[in-house]
Amino acid sequence: MDVLSLPHSSLTLLRPGGAYHELKAWDAADQLLVERALEVVPADARVLVIDDSFGAITLGLSELCPVSLGDSATLATALPNNAVLNNLPAMTPHNWLSSPPGMFDLIVMRIPRQLDYLAYLLRWANGALAEGGQLLAGGMIKHIPGRSAATFGQLVKTTCVYPASRKARAVLCAQGDPKLSGWPGLWQGYVVDQAGLTVEALPAVFARDRLDIGARLLLDHIPGQVALLEPGARLLDLGCGNGVLGLTALAARADLDLSFSDVSSQAVASAEHNLRRNYPSCNARGHHCDGVPEGSTRYDLILLNPPFHEGGVVGDHIAIRLFEQASLALAPGGKVLVVGNRHLGYHRSLKRWFKVVEQIDANAKFVVFKAGNQEAGRS
């Protein structure tokens, strides 16, 4: 647990997950944003916090009764848990599948690492601020994307750039004119020639304008694997992004019982958008969650292209957690298809959770594995 000291209080915070215990549940940008927000917030203001990592900002401003909105499903676990830990009322954050209605007098926002997502947030904020409302945005300097100053200059009116503090920076802005309506950058996508698909994604989604090179290697094996499944087999596109893996499976077998899951609400929204666009008559479910959806469903095939970064942390800790969850969620005879960077050595991690691990493809950068807990009759 970590203690965050604030001007008039302190918070005890817990970071979800068991990996990387040395990482804190807050950083200097969270602390700076709370301090500056308390300085500028008007009386009786309606306050919104966007993309609070683990609840530090929302709980630090608890006296203002803020609304919280986050793209990541991790916040949905961390915020209520940390609220209870500090004897504060439990809070449930909104996400982009159900964003809160405006108008807000103050929006406090973590600056994202992706420039397109920053543009999305600023345009959305312009439509959610009340007249005379202010936007307070900040982040760790090393994680603020290049050309962010130009993006702020184009979309909002910067009124104060605060001095850097503890390697973090914050800016105060007034409402600008550009909004999401009519923005050509809202959706970006590409065509998947192998499956005859057109896919698009919202700005927070990884590789939204191009097919990820690891996913491209995995795509070649999906038709052959789904051809072996029984009618109505249950398939999970785990960490779905824009849903391209699951949609490729549907292109080969329209009878599949398909689920999508992703920690990003914009990814789930994008996968559902692409399902409606490409297969409007197919029945599939989207789940905004950090891993395998909770419940009793067991899957005959799980498709996984795991991320190897979480914010500024790079490693295999996310993949290992997803491997464990996937191993517990497989039906008898079920398989997981995984693609990963060679240097991450996923074969070692997979063998911790699966009895059978087979390398089925590789190139200079990526490796594709098929893993399961028993030999299938046909594989």
C-alpha positions in Angstrom: 0.0 0.0 0.0 1.1 3.6 -0.7 0.4 6.8 1.2 -0.3 9.9 -0.9 0.1 13.1 1.1 -2.2 16.0 0.1 -2.6 19.6 1.4 -5.3 18.7 3.9 -5.3 15.0 4.1 -3.6 11.8 3.1 -4.8 8.7 1.2 -3.8 5.0 1.5 -3.9 3.5 -2.0 -3.6 0.0 -3.4 -2.6 -0.9 -6.9 -4.5 -3.8 -8.3 -2.7 -6.9 -9.5 0.1 -8.9 -8.0 2.9 -7.9 -10.4 5.5 -5.2 -10.0 4.9 -4.6 -6.3 7.5 -1.8 -6.3 5.2 0.4 -8.4 3.1 2.9 -6.6 -0.7 3.4 -7.0 -0.1 7.1 -7.6 2.5 9.3 -9.1 3.6 13.0 -8.9 1.1 14.0 -11.6 -1.8 12.7 -9.6 -0.5 14.7 -6.6 0.0 17.8 -8.7 -3.4 17.7 -10.3 -5.2 17.4 -6.9 -3.2 20.3 -5.5 -3.9 22.6 -8.5 -7.6 21.5 -8.7 -8.1 22.5 -5.0 -6.6 25.9 -5.8 -8.8 26.7 -8.8 -12.1 25.0 -8.2 -15.0 27.4 -7.8 -17.6 27.0 -5.0 -20.4 24.5 -5.7 -18.6 23.3 -8.8 -19.5 20.1 -10.7 -16.2 18.3 -11.1 -15.3 15.5 -13.5 -12.0 13.4 -13.3 -10.9 11.7 -16.6 -8.6 8.6 -16.7 -7.6 8.5 -13.1 -5.3 5.5 -13.0 -6.2 4.0 -9.6 -8.4 6.5 -8.0 -5.9 8.9 -6.4 -7.3 12.1 -8.1 -10.9 11.2 -7.6 -10.5 10.3 -3.9 -8.1 13.3 -3.4 -11.0 15.5 -4.5 -13.6 13.6 -2.6 -14.8 16.7 -0.7 -16.0 18.0 -4.1 -18.0 14.8 -4.9 -16.4 14.4 -8.3 -17.7 12.2 -11.1 -15.1 9.8 -12.5 -14.7 8.7 -16.1 -12.1 6.2 -17.2 -11.3 4.2 -20.3 -9.6 1.4 -18.4 -11.6 -1.3 -16.6 -8.8 -1.3 -14.0 -10.2 1.9 -12.6 -13.6 0.2 -12.0 -11.8 -2.2 -9.6 -9.3 0.2 -8.1 -11.6 3.2 -7.3 -14.2 1.5 -5.2 -11.6 -0.6 -3.4 -9.4 2.4 -2.6 -12.5 4.4 -1.5 -13.4 1.7 1.1 -9.8 1.6 2.2 -10.0 5.3 3.1 -13.4 5.1 4.7 -15.0 7.1 1.8 -18.2 6.3 0.0 -17.8 3.6 -2.7 -17.7 5.1 -6.2 -18.3 3.5 -9.6 -16.6 5.2 -12.5 -18.2 5.8 -15.9 -16.5 4.7 -19.1 -16.8 5.5 -22.8 -19.6 3.0 -23.2 -21.7 5.1 -20.8 -20.1 8.5 -20.4 -21.7 10.9 -18.0 -23.8 13.9 -19.1 -22.4 17.4 -18.8 -22.1 20.1 -18.0 -19.0 20.4 -15.7 -17.4 23.4 -14.1 -14.0 21.8 -13.8 -12.6 18.8 -15.7 -9.4 17.3 -14.3 -7.7 15.0 -16.8 -4.6 12.9 -17.0 -2.8 13.6 -20.3 -2.7 10.3 -22.3 0.3 8.9 -24.1 -1.5 8.7 -27.4 -1.8 12.0 -29.3 -5.1 11.0 -31.1 -6.7 10.1 -27.8 -5.6 13.5 -26.4 -7.3 15.2 -29.3 -10.4 13.1 -28.5 -10.4 14.1 -24.9 -10.0 17.8 -25.6 -12.8 17.8 -28.1 -15.1 15.8 -25.8 -14.2 18.2 -22.9 -15.2 21.2 -25.1 -18.6 19.7 -25.4 -18.9 18.8 -21.7 -17.7 22.0 -20.0 -20.3 24.5 -18.7 -20.0 28.1 -19.8 -16.9 29.5 -18.1 -15.7 26.0 -17.1 -12.1 25.1 -17.0 -9.9 22.1 -17.9 -7.0 21.1 -15.8 -4.7 18.6 -17.5 -1.4 17.0 -16.4 0.9 14.1 -16.5 4.4 12.9 -16.0 6.7 14.9 -18.4 8.3 11.7 -19.8 4.9 10.3 -20.8 3.4 13.4 -22.3 3.3 12.8 -26.1 5.3 15.0 -28.5 3.3 17.7 -30.3 0.9 17.8 -27.4 1.4 21.6 -26.9 0.3 22.1 -30.5 -2.8 19.9 -29.9 -3.8 21.9 -26.9 -3.2 25.1 -28.9 -5.5 23.9 -31.7 -8.4 22.7 -29.5 -8.5 24.6 -26.2 -7.3 27.9 -24.8 -4.4 27.5 -22.5 -4.6 30.1 -19.7 -1.8 28.9 -17.4 1.2 26.6 -17.7 2.3 25.7 -14.2 6.0 25.2 -13.4 7.1 21.6 -13.5 7.0 19.9 -10.2 8.5 16.5 -9.3 8.9 15.7 -13.0 5.2 16.4 -13.6 3.5 19.2 -15.4 0.0 20.7 -15.4 -1.9 23.2 -17.6 -5.1 25.1 -17.0 -7.3 25.7 -20.1 -10.5 27.4 -21.0 -13.1 25.8 -23.4 -12.3 25.7 -27.1 -14.6 25.5 -30.1 -13.7 22.1 -31.8 -15.9 19.2 -30.7 -16.2 15.5 -31.6 -19.0 16.1 -34.0 -17.7 16.2 -37.6 -14.1 15.3 -36.6 -12.7 13.0 -39.3 -10.1 11.6 -36.9 -12.8 10.0 -34.7 -12.6 6.7 -36.5 -9.6 5.3 -38.3 -9.2 1.8 -39.8 -8.0 -0.5 -42.5 -9.0 -3.4 -44.7 -8.1 -7.0 -43.8 -7.6 -8.6 -47.2 -7.4 -12.2 -45.9 -10.9 -12.1 -44.4 -12.5 -9.4 -46.5 -13.1 -7.2 -43.5 -13.1 -3.4 -43.0 -12.3 -2.5 -39.4 -12.2 0.9 -37.6 -11.3 2.0 -34.1 -11.6 4.9 -31.7 -8.5 6.9 -30.7 -7.6 5.0 -27.4 -7.3 1.7 -29.3 -3.9 0.2 -30.1 -2.9 0.0 -33.8 -6.3 1.5 -34.9 -5.1 2.6 -38.3 -3.0 -0.4 -39.3 -2.9 -4.2 -38.8 -0.5 -5.0 -36.0 2.4 -7.1 -37.4 2.0 -9.7 -34.7 -1.7 -10.0 -35.3 -1.0 -10.4 -39.0 1.0 -13.5 -38.3 -1.7 -14.9 -36.0 -4.5 -14.2 -38.6 -3.1 -16.8 -41.0 -3.8 -19.6 -38.4 -7.3 -18.7 -37.3 -9.3 -20.2 -40.2 -7.7 -23.5 -39.9 -8.2 -23.7 -36.1 -11.8 -22.6 -36.2 -12.5 -25.2 -38.9 -11.8 -27.9 -36.3 -14.4 -26.6 -33.8 -17.8 -28.1 -33.2 -20.9 -26.2 -34.4 -21.7 -23.3 -32.0 -18.3 -23.5 -30.4 -17.5 -20.7 -27.9 -14.7 -18.4 -28.8 -13.1 -15.5 -26.9 -11.2 -12.6 -28.5 -9.2 -11.7 -25.3 -7.8 -8.2 -25.3 -9.7 -7.7 -28.5 -8.7 -4.2 -29.6 -10.7 -3.5 -32.7 -11.9 -7.1 -32.8 -10.0 -8.1 -35.8 -9.1 -11.6 -34.5 -12.6 -12.5 -33.5 -14.0 -11.1 -36.7 -11.6 -13.1 -38.8 -12.9 -16.2 -37.0 -16.5 -15.2 -37.8 -15.5 -14.8 -41.5 -14.5 -18.5 -41.5 -17.3 -19.7 -39.2 -20.5 -17.6 -38.9 -22.0 -20.1 -36.3 -19.4 -19.3 -33.6 -20.6 -18.1 -30.2 -18.2 -15.1 -30.0 -17.2 -12.9 -27.1 -14.9 -9.9 -27.1 -13.2 -8.5 -24.0 -10.8 -5.7 -23.4 -9.6 -3.4 -20.6 -10.3 -0.4 -22.8 -13.9 0.7 -23.2 -13.1 2.3 -26.5 -11.8 -1.0 -27.7 -15.0 -2.8 -26.8 -17.0 -0.1 -28.5 -14.8 -0.4 -31.6 -15.2 -4.2 -31.7 -19.0 -3.9 -31.4 -19.0 -1.2 -34.1 -17.0 -3.5 -36.4 -19.3 -6.5 -35.7 -22.3 -4.4 -36.7 -20.5 -3.2 -39.8 -19.3 -6.6 -41.0 -21.7 -9.1 -39.6 -24.9 -7.3 -38.5 -26.8 -10.6 -38.1 -24.3 -12.3 -35.9 -24.8 -12.4 -32.1 -21.7 -11.6 -30.1 -21.0 -10.0 -26.7 -18.6 -7.3 -25.7 -17.2 -7.3 -22.2 -15.3 -4.3 -20.7 -13.1 -6.1 -18.2 -9.5 -6.5 -17.3 -9.0 -10.0 -18.7 -11.4 -13.0 -19.1 -15.0 -12.1 -18.4 -16.3 -13.3 -15.1 -18.8 -16.1 -15.1 -19.1 -19.8 -15.8 -18.5 -19.8 -19.6 -15.8 -22.1 -20.8 -14.3 -21.4 -24.2 -13.3 -23.8 -26.9 -10.8 -21.3 -28.4 -9.2 -18.2 -27.0 -7.4 -15.8 -29.3 -4.8 -13.6 -27.7 -2.3 -10.9 -28.8 -1.4 -9.7 -25.3 0.0 -6.2 -24.7 3.4 -5.9 -23.2 3.1 -2.4 -21.8 0.9 -0.9 -19.2 1.3 2.9 -19.1 5.0 3.3 -18.7 5.7 -0.2 -17.6 7.0 -2.7 -20.2 7.2 -6.4 -19.5 5.3 -9.7 -19.6 3.3 -9.3 -16.4 0.0 -8.6 -18.3 0.5 -11.6 -20.6 1.3 -13.9 -17.6 -1.9 -12.9 -15.8 -3.9 -13.4 -19.0 -2.3 -16.8 -19.6 -3.4 -17.9 -16.1 -7.0 -16.6 -16.6 -7.2 -18.3 -20.0 -6.0 -21.6 -18.7 -8.8 -21.6 -16.2 -11.4 -20.6 -18.7 -10.8 -23.3 -21.3 -13.4 -26.0 -22.0 -12.1 -29.6 -22.1 -10.0 -29.9 -25.2 -10.0 -26.1 -25.6 -7.0 -24.2 -27.1 -5.4 -20.8 -26.8 -3.7 -19.2 -29.8 -1.1 -16.6 -28.7 1.2 -14.4 -30.6 4.1 -12.5 -28.9 7.4 -10.9 -29.4 10.3 -13.4 -29.6 12.3 -11.6 -26.9 9.5 -12.0 -24.3 9.9 -15.8 -24.2 6.2 -16.6 -23.9 6.9 -20.4 -24.3 8.3 -20.4 -20.8 5.4 -18.5 -19.3 2.8 -20.6 -21.2 4.3 -23.8 -19.8 3.5 -22.6 -16.3 -0.2 -22.7 -17.1 -0.7 -25.2 -19.9 0.2 -28.9 -20.2 0.7 -28.7 -24.0 2.5 -25.8 -25.7 3.3 -25.9 -29.4 5.0 -23.3 -31.5 3.2 -23.2 -34.8 4.7 -20.3 -36.6 7.5 -17.7 -36.3 9.2 -14.9 -38.1 12.1 -12.6 -37.2 10.1 -10.7 -34.5 7.1 -12.8 -33.5 6.2 -16.3 -32.5 2.7 -18.0 -32.6 1.9 -20.7 -30.0 -1.0 -23.1 -29.5 -1.6 -24.1 -25.9 -4.0 -26.3 -24.1 -4.4 -28.6 -21.1 -5.0 -31.8 -23.0 -4.3 -33.3 -26.4 -7.2 -32.8 -28.8 -8.3 -35.5 -31.2 -7.9 -33.1 -34.1 -5.3 -30.4 -34.0 
